[in-house]
Amino acid sequence: MEGELWNGIYQTVLGLASGRRRKRQQFSDRVIVLVYLWAVLHDRPVCWACQEQNWPDRCGATLPSPATMSRRSGSPGVVKLMAELEQAYRRQFGQSLCKWIDAMPLPIGNSSGDTQAGYGRAAQGKAKGYKLYAIYDSCGAMDDWCVAPMNVSEKKMARRMVRDATFQGYLIGDGEYDDNLLYEWAGSKNIALLAPKRRGQALGHRWQSRYRLRAIEMLGRPFAQGLLRARSGIDRFFGGWASWWGGIKHPPAWVRGLHCVRRWVQAKLILLYARRAKQRLMA
């Protein structure tokens, strides 16, 4: 299964990028991307993937050094190729009118010296690390996602993602997203946000978004209740992603710093898309 999955990723990368190198470059962007994905697939540090004996076909090809990988992984060409690879897989899933929004904690050790990580709410109490904030399409893929320190508010990140959204339809969240400003951003983009009103929270005399008032009225209907019950689909997505042997878990010890965690999450997402695309072809 691993070999078939990797062959599909390899062919997709070759189809997106040429092997041409820029001036004074020994390795093309696609080589850097493939070496990085090979490391992430096996949950190993990048230096492990730079050793020829850790590849199945020892054909004597020269591999980039860890220093080269560190220097080139954040270059514009590699970043662009990773984004194109993610979108190439994303387009295979299509679009639906129903999307869910939630966050997934990515904890690290409390003794870590990572200065960019934050303390915030996790699954059981508080933890140090990062969070993945995601808008998930019910068709089986993410419309948008971002990574931030654990202590960043889910409402704040939701506003940012909704502000930049290009889709229309229903966006379902839990009570954390029952926010007037978020309703306004969503309504201006023709997005029908639905989030259950928090218990014991009256409307009071404060200003209320007309989109929130409309959503509260709508939540009393069976259709909206069905949409809220279906929101558990994003929890199943996170759970399935974490339970797969090559899926996402807490960032390993060699993935520290916000930009490194973002790149690692993107690589894990690409691997998941590749796995699901292969499963759909085999079905």
C-alpha positions in Angstrom: 0.0 0.0 0.0 2.8 2.4 0.9 4.5 1.8 -2.5 1.3 2.3 -4.5 0.6 5.5 -2.5 4.1 6.8 -3.1 4.0 6.0 -6.8 0.8 8.1 -7.2 2.4 11.0 -5.3 5.6 10.8 -7.4 3.7 10.8 -10.7 1.6 13.8 -9.6 4.6 15.8 -8.6 6.3 15.0 -11.9 3.2 16.1 -13.8 3.1 19.5 -12.0 6.8 20.5 -12.1 9.6 20.1 -14.6 13.0 18.9 -13.5 14.7 22.1 -14.7 16.9 23.7 -12.1 17.4 27.4 -11.7 20.9 29.0 -12.0 23.3 27.7 -9.4 20.8 25.1 -8.1 22.0 21.5 -7.9 18.5 20.1 -7.2 15.1 21.1 -8.8 12.1 22.1 -6.7 10.4 18.8 -7.2 13.3 16.9 -5.7 13.1 19.0 -2.6 9.4 18.4 -2.4 9.7 14.6 -2.9 12.4 14.3 -0.3 10.4 16.3 2.3 7.2 14.2 1.6 9.2 11.0 1.9 10.3 12.1 5.4 6.9 13.2 6.5 5.2 10.0 5.2 7.5 7.9 7.4 7.4 10.3 10.4 11.1 10.8 10.2 13.3 13.9 10.3 14.4 15.4 7.0 18.0 14.3 7.5 16.8 10.7 7.5 15.3 11.1 4.0 18.6 12.6 2.8 20.3 9.2 3.2 20.2 6.9 0.2 19.9 3.7 2.2 16.4 4.9 3.4 15.0 4.8 -0.1 13.6 1.6 -1.7 15.4 2.0 -5.0 19.0 2.6 -4.4 20.0 3.7 -7.9 22.9 5.9 -6.8 21.1 9.1 -7.4 22.4 12.1 -5.5 20.2 13.4 -2.7 20.2 16.9 -1.2 22.0 17.4 2.1 20.0 18.4 5.2 21.5 21.9 4.9 20.2 22.2 1.4 16.8 20.9 2.5 16.7 23.5 5.3 17.6 26.3 2.9 15.3 25.4 0.1 12.2 24.1 1.9 10.9 27.7 2.4 11.9 29.0 -1.0 9.2 30.5 -3.2 9.4 27.7 -5.8 9.1 24.9 -3.3 6.2 26.7 -1.5 4.4 27.2 -4.7 4.8 23.6 -5.8 3.5 22.3 -2.4 0.5 24.6 -2.8 -0.1 23.4 -6.4 0.2 19.8 -5.3 -2.4 20.3 -2.5 -4.8 22.0 -4.8 -4.4 19.4 -7.5 -5.6 16.7 -5.1 -8.2 19.1 -3.6 -9.9 19.6 -7.0 -10.6 15.8 -7.3 -13.1 16.0 -4.5 -15.4 18.7 -5.9 -17.5 21.1 -3.9 -20.7 20.9 -1.9 -23.0 23.5 -0.3 -22.4 22.3 3.3 -19.2 23.0 5.1 -18.1 22.7 8.7 -15.7 24.7 10.8 -13.7 23.6 13.8 -10.1 23.4 15.2 -7.8 20.6 16.0 -5.1 20.9 18.8 -1.5 20.0 17.9 0.1 19.8 21.3 3.9 19.6 22.0 5.8 18.9 25.2 5.4 21.5 28.0 9.2 21.5 28.4 9.8 22.5 24.7 11.7 25.7 24.1 9.6 26.6 21.1 8.9 30.3 21.7 6.2 30.5 19.0 4.0 27.9 20.6 1.3 29.0 23.0 -0.8 27.7 25.9 -4.5 27.1 25.2 -7.4 24.8 25.4 -6.9 21.3 24.1 -9.0 18.1 24.3 -8.4 17.6 28.0 -7.6 20.8 29.8 -4.8 23.1 28.6 -1.7 22.3 26.6 1.2 23.9 24.9 1.5 23.9 21.1 -0.4 24.9 18.0 -3.9 24.5 16.6 -5.1 23.7 13.1 -8.1 25.8 12.2 -10.1 24.3 9.3 -13.1 24.8 7.1 -14.0 21.3 5.9 -16.2 20.5 3.0 -18.6 17.6 3.4 -17.4 16.2 0.1 -14.2 15.1 2.0 -11.6 17.9 1.7 -10.7 21.2 3.3 -11.7 24.5 1.7 -9.3 26.5 3.9 -7.0 25.9 6.8 -4.4 27.7 8.8 -2.1 27.0 11.8 -1.6 29.3 14.7 -0.4 29.1 18.4 -2.7 27.2 20.7 -3.8 30.3 22.5 -5.2 32.1 19.5 -9.0 32.4 19.6 -11.0 30.2 17.3 -13.3 33.1 16.6 -10.4 35.3 15.5 -9.1 32.7 13.0 -12.7 31.9 11.8 -13.2 35.6 11.0 -10.0 35.6 9.0 -10.9 32.5 7.0 -14.4 33.7 6.3 -13.2 37.1 5.3 -11.0 35.4 2.6 -13.6 32.8 1.6 -14.6 32.3 -2.0 -17.4 29.7 -1.5 -21.1 30.1 -0.8 -23.4 27.9 1.1 -23.9 26.7 4.7 -21.1 26.9 7.2 -21.8 24.9 10.4 -20.0 25.4 13.7 -20.4 24.7 17.4 -21.3 27.2 20.0 -17.7 28.7 19.9 -18.6 30.3 16.6 -21.8 32.0 17.8 -20.3 35.5 17.3 -22.0 38.6 15.9 -19.0 39.8 14.0 -18.4 36.4 12.4 -22.1 36.3 11.4 -21.6 39.7 9.7 -18.5 38.6 7.8 -20.2 35.4 6.7 -23.4 37.2 5.6 -21.5 39.7 3.5 -20.0 36.7 1.6 -23.4 35.0 1.1 -22.4 32.3 3.6 -25.2 31.1 5.9 -23.5 30.5 9.2 -25.2 28.3 11.7 -24.0 27.9 15.2 -26.1 26.9 18.3 -26.7 29.7 20.7 -24.9 29.2 24.0 -27.0 28.0 26.9 -28.3 30.7 29.1 -27.2 33.5 26.7 -30.0 36.0 26.2 -30.0 38.5 23.4 -30.1 41.4 25.8 -30.0 45.0 24.7 -26.8 44.9 22.7 -26.5 45.1 19.0 -27.2 41.8 17.2 -26.3 40.9 13.7 -29.4 40.4 11.5 -27.7 37.2 10.2 -27.4 35.9 13.7 -31.0 36.6 14.5 -32.0 34.9 11.2 -29.8 31.9 12.2 -31.4 31.6 15.7 -34.9 31.6 14.1 -33.7 29.0 11.6 -32.3 26.7 14.2 -35.8 25.8 15.4 -36.5 24.1 12.1 -35.8 20.4 11.4 -33.6 21.3 8.4 -31.2 23.3 10.5 -31.2 20.7 13.2 -30.2 18.1 10.7 -27.3 20.3 9.5 -26.1 20.7 13.1 -26.2 16.9 13.7 -24.1 16.4 10.5 -21.4 18.6 11.9 -19.9 15.6 13.6 -18.4 14.8 10.2 -15.5 17.1 10.8 -14.7 15.3 14.0 -14.7 12.0 12.1 -12.4 13.5 9.6 -9.9 14.6 12.2 -10.2 11.2 14.0 -9.7 9.3 10.8 -6.7 11.5 9.8 -5.1 11.0 13.2 -5.7 7.2 13.3 -4.1 6.4 9.9 -0.5 5.2 10.2 0.8 8.1 8.1 -1.7 10.6 9.4 -1.5 13.7 11.5 -0.7 13.5 15.2 1.1 15.8 17.5 4.1 17.5 15.8 7.3 15.4 16.3 10.3 16.8 18.2 12.0 17.9 15.0 9.1 20.0 13.9 9.2 23.3 15.8 8.4 26.8 14.9 5.2 28.1 13.2 6.4 27.9 9.6 7.8 24.4 10.1 4.5 23.2 11.7 2.5 24.7 8.8 4.7 23.0 6.2 4.4 19.7 8.1 0.6 20.0 8.3 0.4 20.7 4.6 2.5 17.7 3.8 0.3 15.5 6.0 -2.8 16.9 4.2 -1.3 16.1 0.8 -0.6 12.5 1.9 -4.1 12.1 3.1 -5.6 13.5 -0.1 -3.4 11.1 -2.1 -4.5 8.1 0.0 -8.2 9.0 -0.3 -7.9 9.6 -4.1 -6.3 6.2 -4.5 -9.1 4.6 -2.4 -11.7 6.2 -4.6 -10.1 4.8 -7.7 -10.0 1.3 -6.2 -13.6 1.4 -5.0 
